Amino acid sequence: MDVPPFEHLFLITGTTRGIGRALVASALLQPNSFVVSLSRAAPFIRGNHQNIRIDLNDTDRIAESFKSIPINLKQAGRLARTVLINNAGVLDPIAPIGDCDDKLLARNIQVNLTAPLILTRHFFHFSKPFPGHKWIVNITSGASRTPYYGWSAYGAAKAGLDMATRAMAMEFSRIDPTFGICAVAPGTVDTAMQEKIRNCSPDQFEQVDKFLKLKANGALYPPERTATALIRLFMDGRLENGRRYDLREMEG
Ligand SMILES: NC(=O)c1ccc[n+]([C@@H]2O[C@H](COP(=O)([O-])OP(=O)(O)OC[C@H]3O[C@@H](n4cnc5c(N)ncnc54)[C@H](OP(=O)(O)O)[C@@H]3O)[C@@H](O)[C@H]2O)c1
């Protein structure tokens, strides 16, 4: 496998649409970058972009995904940074708890919380021998801090991800300070996830009106803008280990 020389290696989950797809496009624009997307789409490798097919409901497959990344120590010799962005996320089930489906509840925690932890563990071992900085960014949400009626699993998973980020930051600072981890809340971004919210009935999700108005008033961020702002944070070296950022406050 002939992988071109590169200085920036990005691993990004949930890249079939929305913020993840925009993150891949923005990462590919960085000179000397190689991007590995981890998604449920068909696998491919083209130039400096590889897609590894994985369903993050199946966390047993995460270890083997790392084995299929065609990068060895020699190729990684010039790396300035290696980045994992835990972006894949699911909102379902959206309903008060008594009306939720058992399997959807379990899948929500699996994709939003369990998978990022297991991905981070394997990323640690995968990238430890590489030179340069290693960063993990967990995409969180305002729902990790504010309870929303109908989003119990989503809010709990994102709150768990925030706390896991803080705990792992403490570990990295003692075990290997070439690693850093932070949580980034992207704000309200114009993706399929927002469309799903707007399609809820008020019985499912009490605040549906607020989200309908955000769309009608043009207040949603384009995913491309979110992705550009996030990738710029890495490239500018502006992230601090253990912090939780609101991307809307970071622009400019
Ligand atoms: N949009 C917002 O306003 C907003 C606000 C706060 C936080 N966020 C967070 O931002 C992240 C991206 O959200 P988005 O708005 O871009 O959502 P989206 O448009 O719904 O995209 C979600 C992505 O996650 C992937 N995904 C879901 N379940 C998966 C699984 N089991 N295995 C592999 N991939 C899976 C989807 O892939 P498939 O096509 O295979 O389903 C899709 O690519 C999420 O973590 C979300 O919680 C979004």
The ligand as a Gaussian input file, in Angstrom:
#p B3LYP/6-31G(d) Opt

LIG

0 1
 N      -26.293000      18.856000      14.781000
 C      -26.279000      19.434000      15.969000
 O      -26.934000      20.478000      16.174000
 C      -25.457000      18.862000      17.086000
 C      -25.462000      19.556000      18.315000
 C      -24.706000      19.055000      19.368000
 C      -23.951000      17.907000      19.185000
 N      -23.967000      17.243000      17.983000
 C      -23.149000      16.044000      17.868000
 O      -22.387000      16.123000      16.668000
 C      -22.103000      14.797000      16.193000
 C      -22.464000      14.692000      14.723000
 O      -23.851000      14.941000      14.621000
 P      -24.585000      15.377000      13.264000
 O      -25.431000      16.525000      13.616000
 O      -23.614000      15.459000      12.151000
 O      -25.559000      14.107000      13.104000
 P      -26.038000      13.262000      11.833000
 O      -26.181000      14.149000      10.654000
 O      -27.207000      12.503000      12.317000
 O      -24.803000      12.293000      11.574000
 C      -24.470000      11.306000      12.515000
 C      -23.341000      10.470000      11.973000
 O      -23.073000       9.449000      12.953000
 C      -23.081000       8.203000      12.268000
 N      -23.498000       7.073000      13.094000
 C      -24.618000       6.957000      13.846000
 N      -24.703000       5.729000      14.377000
 C      -23.610000       5.054000      13.956000
 C      -23.141000       3.738000      14.150000
 N      -23.817000       2.833000      14.877000
 N      -21.978000       3.370000      13.565000
 C      -21.288000       4.243000      12.801000
 N      -21.684000       5.501000      12.562000
 C      -22.840000       5.897000      13.138000
 C      -24.073000       8.383000      11.122000
 O      -23.820000       7.381000      10.149000
 P      -24.997000       6.542000       9.364000
 O      -25.266000       7.328000       8.108000
 O      -24.363000       5.220000       9.109000
 O      -26.185000       6.469000      10.290000
 C      -23.723000       9.785000      10.665000
 O      -22.619000       9.764000       9.800000
 C      -22.876000      13.848000      17.096000
 O      -22.033000      13.327000      18.093000
 C      -23.923000      14.745000      17.737000
 O      -24.361000      14.257000      18.971000
 C      -24.717000      17.707000      16.940000

